């Protein structure tokens, strides 16, 4: 029942999210067309059969049957139906005006992403504390690419590829997009600089690169499980574990390693609580976790998420920075997919977007707004790709015509349009298949 409820929620949320972003995109085309005197025949949310709507000023504003899309139909947009002597026809207008009409759709999506993030960050700017700190390794998974490279807990990454002194966020992005490729990495260990080579491994349904690394989390207790040694000994959430039997605990993960090394012997924890330090003695218990035998005391780490309210200037700067980072990441992913350095399974379509939208909705309004901004930005950038039938294809065609100083023939335009439709259908079929395969992999 819960699965069905989540499915219905995902469908409703993605319909609203995509409907909003498509409305914004088409509104850009619509406003520019109206500004230059182009007759807009149809403004539709969705494709296919007209379900409802109204007509005003010669434009049919409609809601159509298939919600995953939308379009603005302008008079004379089809070269075979254009009458260049009609001043309301799209093709009767100068190329620079047609260029602006084409680019305003993606531009509105990019602007929406910028405005949404800036407004959100003004009142709610969340960041995991470790993302903006030095990339210090907290744990290394046995048998992982990081372990094979010789990386150890406590190492500080001073260079990863061409990135100097990376923060954890940039380190993760580099690893995710570099599966199967060796990356030079320099780490600082006990005052010594070591040069190593890390080769991330493609894992998961998306074939993202993984290295088996986790960030150094503060040694602060986030949760205490009832019935386990820590709870019985009086450990409380918010306690900072300074040491185990006099041995330092620089990261929360170090606590687990020290407990494993002691193999169940009684240990004394040095605790700091509200500025006061004291000792607690307890005996770890044995438990199988994810198929592995572990010695545990029943505590979990506190992942500090710092939520701040930024000034408008800082909110705008953060929005620009995060959107530029997202665009850069998208271009890197596309380039690596084209050059076959990344699997195309990392792409997501309507099903994947629906799942992400539902999860963000259940997480809360800030998460949903961040996802809407992210998808809106991706939609805008992808629409600028030089593919026929997309805005980018029209922009490239207009630039070519401007260089040769004449319109391409109707025959050439028809062939380009046919090729574009063929490519988009193939891409849609592949992405839907990809989504279905990844969804089934979860069950």
Phi and psi in degrees as a GROMACS rama.xvg file:
@    title "Ramachandran Plot"
@    xaxis  label "Phi"
@    yaxis  label "Psi"
@TYPE xy
-64.2809  -37.0807  UNK-2
-63.4245  -43.0842  UNK-3
-65.3176  -41.086  UNK-4
-62.0909  -43.1865  UNK-5
-63.6216  -38.8157  UNK-6
-62.4299  -46.0187  UNK-7
-62.9507  -42.4108  UNK-8
-61.0026  -44.9711  UNK-9
-58.7892  -43.9742  UNK-10
-63.8893  -45.8062  UNK-11
-64.4523  -45.3462  UNK-12
-65.243  -44.1421  UNK-13
-67.4425  -32.6731  UNK-14
-63.785  -42.234  UNK-15
-68.2633  -44.5379  UNK-16
-63.3256  -52.0876  UNK-17
-65.8521  -37.4851  UNK-18
-60.3355  -42.4696  UNK-19
-63.9623  -46.6788  UNK-20
-67.8314  -37.2655  UNK-21
-69.5599  -38.3499  UNK-22
-59.0995  -46.1648  UNK-23
-61.8193  -43.9859  UNK-24
-61.2945  -50.9217  UNK-25
-69.9396  -28.7751  UNK-26
-62.3613  -36.2026  UNK-27
-60.0964  -49.2653  UNK-28
-60.0087  -43.4307  UNK-29
-62.5381  -49.4261  UNK-30
-63.7749  -40.6076  UNK-31
-66.2241  -40.9804  UNK-32
-63.1813  -45.2755  UNK-33
-62.3547  -38.4581  UNK-34
-61.7069  -34.9821  UNK-35
-96.541  6.97921  UNK-36
81.5449  20.1036  UNK-37
-81.7158  134.071  UNK-38
-73.9919  121.142  UNK-39
-98.7096  115.845  UNK-40
-83.0383  -40.3381  UNK-41
-139.151  135.76  UNK-42
-122.416  105.052  UNK-43
-120.255  134.214  UNK-44
-97.2571  112.444  UNK-45
99.3159  167.684  UNK-46
-115.652  169.276  UNK-47
86.6273  -148.545  UNK-48
-63.6273  137.485  UNK-49
-72.5027  124.331  UNK-50
-96.7706  -41.3134  UNK-51
-160.414  167.466  UNK-52
155.248  -169.438  UNK-53
-153.331  162.979  UNK-54
-115.051  135.591  UNK-55
-152.688  132.076  UNK-56
59.6456  31.4104  UNK-57
82.5215  3.63317  UNK-58
-113.494  132.11  UNK-59
-91.8267  106.366  UNK-60
-88.7137  114.827  UNK-61
-135.013  156.948  UNK-62
-111.676  123.683  UNK-63
-108.888  169.441  UNK-64
-66.3441  -40.7293  UNK-65
-94.7017  110.13  UNK-66
-77.3193  -14.1754  UNK-67
-84.7788  64.3962  UNK-68
159.718  -168.347  UNK-69
170.217  167.725  UNK-70
-163.186  159.476  UNK-71
-117.006  122.906  UNK-72
-102.744  121.136  UNK-73
-108.458  147.567  UNK-74
-61.2313  133.618  UNK-75
73.6435  12.9908  UNK-76
-70.2371  -35.1774  UNK-77
-79.3832  119.976  UNK-78
-56.2569  -31.1196  UNK-79
-75.1541  -15.3445  UNK-80
-112.096  0.57804  UNK-81
-77.5845  142.886  UNK-82
-119.84  100.768  UNK-83
-63.5563  -14.5749  UNK-84
-87.1591  -3.42829  UNK-85
-92.322  113.847  UNK-86
-64.7011  -14.9313  UNK-87
-87.5566  -7.49529  UNK-88
-74.3449  143.56  UNK-89
-58.7052  -46.5281  UNK-90
-76.1909  -7.85629  UNK-91
-82.0994  -8.85724  UNK-92
-90.7382  154.098  UNK-93
-57.4322  153.794  UNK-94
-61.0077  -35.5885  UNK-95
-65.7891  -32.0843  UNK-96
-72.4541  -39.9031  UNK-97
-64.8379  -35.6751  UNK-98
-61.4374  -46.0075  UNK-99
-64.0972  -42.1227  UNK-100
-60.0736  -40.4159  UNK-101
-68.8436  -39.018  UNK-102
-83.3391  -18.8597  UNK-103
-69.9345  -26.0077  UNK-104
-62.2684  -59.953  UNK-105
-59.0661  -36.3788  UNK-106
-62.7128  -36.5404  UNK-107
-66.3076  -36.3907  UNK-108
-66.0324  -42.1666  UNK-109
-64.6095  -43.2654  UNK-110
-62.7083  -39.3999  UNK-111
-61.3507  -44.4832  UNK-112
-60.3488  -43.5372  UNK-113
-63.8041  -47.15  UNK-114
-66.5701  -43.0121  UNK-115
-61.1864  -46.7578  UNK-116
-66.9636  -40.5948  UNK-117
-62.3283  -43.6936  UNK-118
-66.4092  -39.6863  UNK-119
-65.716  -46.49  UNK-120
-66.4934  -24.1744  UNK-121
-61.0505  -33.7226  UNK-122
-116.577  -16.4222  UNK-123
-153.041  96.7249  UNK-124
-116.611  94.3805  UNK-125
-93.3047  137.153  UNK-126
-148.009  123.888  UNK-127
-57.8956  132.567  UNK-128
-56.949  -37.072  UNK-129
-70.2765  -20.6609  UNK-130
-64.2058  -33.4479  UNK-131
-101.064  9.2543  UNK-132
-103.116  168.882  UNK-133
-54.6357  140.028  UNK-134
-74.8343  85.7914  UNK-135
-99.3961  132.356  UNK-136
-77.4871  126.73  UNK-137
-92.473  -41.4071  UNK-138
-151.423  155.472  UNK-139
-127.475  123.512  UNK-140
-71.074  129.215  UNK-141
-58.4489  137.52  UNK-142
77.265  4.0109  UNK-143
-84.7135  167.425  UNK-144
-55.7668  -36.2753  UNK-145
-65.8585  -41.2474  UNK-146
-64.8335  -40.4219  UNK-147
-64.4846  -29.8907  UNK-148
-78.57  -11.8239  UNK-149
90.8176  13.59  UNK-150
-76.1659  141.757  UNK-151
-129.922  154.564  UNK-152
-55.9164  139.424  UNK-153
96.2696  -17.4483  UNK-154
-62.9805  141.603  UNK-155
-107.507  123.196  UNK-156
-79.6582  118.564  UNK-157
-104.016  -16.8084  UNK-158
-156.105  135.44  UNK-159
-132.562  107.518  UNK-160
62.3923  -121.483  UNK-161
-99.4945  10.715  UNK-162
-99.1423  117.802  UNK-163
-91.8774  139.65  UNK-164
45.3142  57.9703  UNK-165
-68.3614  144.122  UNK-166
-79.2584  165.518  UNK-167
-61.9889  -34.2557  UNK-168
-62.429  -45.5297  UNK-169
-71.3463  -31.2504  UNK-170
-64.3085  -44.9665  UNK-171
-62.31  -43.8337  UNK-172
-62.0666  -42.0832  UNK-173
-62.0719  -43.3549  UNK-174
-68.0747  -42.544  UNK-175
-59.1101  -35.5724  UNK-176
-100.942  14.0165  UNK-177
-131.681  38.7567  UNK-178
-63.1698  132.666  UNK-179
78.5563  3.09135  UNK-180
-115.792  131.507  UNK-181
-68.0151  135.476  UNK-182
-120.969  122.541  UNK-183
-64.4261  134.601  UNK-184
-137.67  134.873  UNK-185
-114.622  130.664  UNK-186
-126.484  150.321  UNK-187
-102.23  121.455  UNK-188
-133.242  115.357  UNK-189
52.2184  40.8935  UNK-190
83.7453  -3.20626  UNK-191
-106.313  139.114  UNK-192
-94.2338  120.854  UNK-193
-114.936  136.958  UNK-194
-102.248  119.39  UNK-195
-127.482  176.29  UNK-196
-130.609  123.533  UNK-197
-110.685  128.068  UNK-198
-119.675  97.9188  UNK-199
-59.7512  151.958  UNK-200
-111.287  136.715  UNK-201
-72.723  124.264  UNK-202
-141.263  163.37  UNK-203
80.1238  174.457  UNK-204
-67.261  -21.5574  UNK-205
-95.6646  -5.07395  UNK-206
57.8855  34.1169  UNK-207
-72.4152  152.805  UNK-208
-70.0987  136.473  UNK-209
-131.479  145.135  UNK-210
-121.475  -11.6355  UNK-211
80.4412  30.1553  UNK-212
-110.094  151.102  UNK-213
-137.201  150.045  UNK-214
-72.4742  156.991  UNK-215
-72.2084  111.25  UNK-216
-92.7306  143.07  UNK-217
-56.4728  144.992  UNK-218
-80.8808  52.8154  UNK-219
-110.204  133.558  UNK-220
-74.9104  126.226  UNK-221
-95.5793  -39.9447  UNK-222
-142.217  149.715  UNK-223
-124.184  121.81  UNK-224
-85.3043  128.441  UNK-225
-61.1391  142.383  UNK-226
86.5015  -3.89603  UNK-227
-102.381  166.988  UNK-228
-53.4658  -41.0148  UNK-229
-61.7804  -43.6005  UNK-230
-65.0234  -42.5944  UNK-231
-66.2787  -29.084  UNK-232
-84.9277  -8.31925  UNK-233
97.0722  12.8279  UNK-234
-65.7132  141.193  UNK-235
-126.997  152.589  UNK-236
-56.4827  137.317  UNK-237
98.4299  -14.7295  UNK-238
-66.2002  139.054  UNK-239
-102.225  125.185  UNK-240
-87.7777  109.972  UNK-241
-85.0284  -30.9455  UNK-242
-167.27  165.191  UNK-243
-126.595  112.625  UNK-244
52.6704  40.236  UNK-245
84.5324  -5.9223  UNK-246
-90.1571  135.845  UNK-247
-65.9782  146.975  UNK-248
-120.902  82.5242  UNK-249
-70.4135  -29.3381  UNK-250
-130.401  155.253  UNK-251
-59.776  -36.3311  UNK-252
-62.0927  -26.1644  UNK-253
-63.1234  -30.1748  UNK-254
-60.7653  -45.981  UNK-255
-62.0487  -41.2265  UNK-256
-63.8063  -42.391  UNK-257
-66.3642  -38.1567  UNK-258
-65.3284  -39.1102  UNK-259
-64.5416  -41.747  UNK-260
-62.886  -33.528  UNK-261
-82.2137  -11.3804  UNK-262
51.1913  45.1646  UNK-263
92.4278  0.619862  UNK-264
-71.2692  152.645  UNK-265
-58.9975  138.649  UNK-266
-129.243  155.677  UNK-267
-111.399  119.208  UNK-268
-93.1281  131.379  UNK-269
-90.041  114.371  UNK-270
-113.343  142.96  UNK-271
-117.56  126.633  UNK-272
-136.684  117.886  UNK-273
53.3505  41.2884  UNK-274
82.845  -4.07136  UNK-275
-106.096  134.853  UNK-276
-105.779  140.485  UNK-277
-157.789  172.159  UNK-278
-115.664  144.091  UNK-279
-130.396  129.709  UNK-280
-106.375  134.331  UNK-281
-153.019  167.479  UNK-282
-117.419  120.245  UNK-283
-61.0884  155.966  UNK-284
-115.591  158.097  UNK-285
-90.82  135.783  UNK-286
-152.692  145.136  UNK-287
-91.8109  119.389  UNK-288
-123.269  120.461  UNK-289
52.4561  40.8368  UNK-290
80.8865  2.39023  UNK-291
-115.442  140.302  UNK-292
-76.3891  127.118  UNK-293
-133.134  149.883  UNK-294
-101.063  120.342  UNK-295
-132.199  163.197  UNK-296
-119.744  -3.62959  UNK-297
88.5252  40.6878  UNK-298
-128.033  153.187  UNK-299
-122.748  157.822  UNK-300
-76.7561  152.434  UNK-301
-95.6531  116.609  UNK-302
-90.2557  102.928  UNK-303
-70.7623  117.737  UNK-304
-108.445  113.093  UNK-305
-86.4193  119.123  UNK-306
-111.395  117.681  UNK-307
-123.26  162.054  UNK-308
-105.113  119.014  UNK-309
-92.9537  155.626  UNK-310
-67.3049  162.379  UNK-311
-59.6002  -38.3099  UNK-312
-63.8075  -46.3566  UNK-313
-69.3022  -33.6998  UNK-314
-64.8249  -42.1069  UNK-315
-63.9925  -44.2388  UNK-316
-61.9449  -42.9174  UNK-317
-66.0314  -37.6876  UNK-318
-64.6487  -44.764  UNK-319
-61.4628  -45.9985  UNK-320
-61.2657  -46.4017  UNK-321
-69.7621  -36.3509  UNK-322
-69.1878  -38.6011  UNK-323
-64.0638  -40.2583  UNK-324
-61.7966  -41.96  UNK-325
-64.2651  -41.875  UNK-326
-64.3015  -44.4619  UNK-327
-60.4605  -42.55  UNK-328
-63.9551  -42.1121  UNK-329
-61.9082  -44.9974  UNK-330
-64.9215  -37.5193  UNK-331
-63.5576  -45.1865  UNK-332
-62.265  -46.0355  UNK-333
-62.3434  -42.6456  UNK-334
-63.2721  -40.249  UNK-335
-72.5934  -31.8378  UNK-336
-67.9551  -44.2497  UNK-337
-63.1526  -39.551  UNK-338
-86.707  5.03881  UNK-339
64.6424  28.3678  UNK-340
-93.9119  -5.9366  UNK-341
-138.61  150.218  UNK-342
-75.9925  140.871  UNK-343
-69.2646  -7.21644  UNK-344
-66.4178  -14.7901  UNK-345
-72.1951  -13.1971  UNK-346
-75.2185  146.69  UNK-347
-125.922  145.311  UNK-348
-115.422  -152.94  UNK-349
-56.7376  -38.8164  UNK-350
-68.0109  -45.1981  UNK-351
-62.661  -40.4291  UNK-352
-65.8179  -38.2741  UNK-353
-62.5933  -43.6461  UNK-354
-63.0482  -44.5498  UNK-355
-64.6146  -38.5947  UNK-356
-65.4315  -43.2797  UNK-357
-63.0517  -42.8969  UNK-358
-63.6555  -41.7303  UNK-359
-65.9817  -38.991  UNK-360
-62.2115  -43.474  UNK-361
-69.1934  -25.4771  UNK-362
-77.1149  -23.983  UNK-363
130.222  164.475  UNK-364
-58.4099  -44.5096  UNK-365
-58.1853  -42.4078  UNK-366
-64.7752  -39.096  UNK-367
-65.581  -43.3235  UNK-368
-63.7786  -38.2024  UNK-369
-65.4185  -38.5911  UNK-370
-68.2526  -42.0082  UNK-371
-59.4658  -44.2158  UNK-372
-62.5716  -43.0726  UNK-373
-62.4372  -47.7975  UNK-374
-68.3987  -37.9707  UNK-375
-60.7431  -41.7847  UNK-376
-63.9807  -45.4645  UNK-377
-61.4363  -41.6078  UNK-378
-60.7124  -43.6311  UNK-379
-63.6011  -45.2023  UNK-380
-68.6408  -43.4072  UNK-381
-64.3903  -32.7311  UNK-382
-69.4464  -16.1391  UNK-383
-88.7078  -2.64589  UNK-384
-63.6138  140.41  UNK-385
-75.2611  59.8947  UNK-386
-111.326  128.44  UNK-387
-53.6214  144.219  UNK-388
83.2266  -14.3168  UNK-389
-95.2593  165.992  UNK-390
-59.7933  -37.3312  UNK-391
-62.535  -35.5933  UNK-392
-64.4787  -41.8117  UNK-393
-65.7113  -39.5165  UNK-394
-62.3365  -44.9264  UNK-395
-62.6104  -41.6017  UNK-396
-63.0834  -40.5141  UNK-397
-65.6847  -37.4984  UNK-398
-66.3591  -41.1027  UNK-399
-62.6382  -45.3726  UNK-400
-63.7525  -33.3957  UNK-401
-68.1894  -36.7754  UNK-402
-69.5616  -44.1629  UNK-403
-85.5105  -6.27993  UNK-404
60.7797  35.002  UNK-405
-161.446  158.245  UNK-406
-75.3198  144.626  UNK-407
-66.9538  152.659  UNK-408
-67.275  157.187  UNK-409
-58.8463  -38.4405  UNK-410
-61.6158  -45.2618  UNK-411
-64.4407  -43.2078  UNK-412
-63.8112  -37.9234  UNK-413
-65.6744  -41.9187  UNK-414
-65.9037  -39.2433  UNK-415
-63.8596  -42.4594  UNK-416
-63.7518  -41.8809  UNK-417
-62.6517  -42.1299  UNK-418
-63.6241  -39.562  UNK-419
-64.1944  -43.7443  UNK-420
-61.5865  -43.6076  UNK-421
-60.2548  -45.897  UNK-422
-63.513  -43.0574  UNK-423
-66.9248  -38.1712  UNK-424
-64.0569  -44.7918  UNK-425
-60.1347  -44.1919  UNK-426
-63.9245  -41.7192  UNK-427
-63.6676  -45.1215  UNK-428
-62.3655  -42.8467  UNK-429
-64.3636  -45.0218  UNK-430
-66.1527  -40.3949  UNK-431
-63.5323  -43.4758  UNK-432
-60.7953  -43.4017  UNK-433
-59.2407  -45.4901  UNK-434
-61.2705  -43.9919  UNK-435
-64.8612  -43.8041  UNK-436
-62.4  -43.4943  UNK-437
-68.5408  -35.4393  UNK-438
-66.2293  -45.2743  UNK-439
-64.9107  -28.1577  UNK-440
-66.3317  -19.1607  UNK-441
-80.091  -13.0781  UNK-442
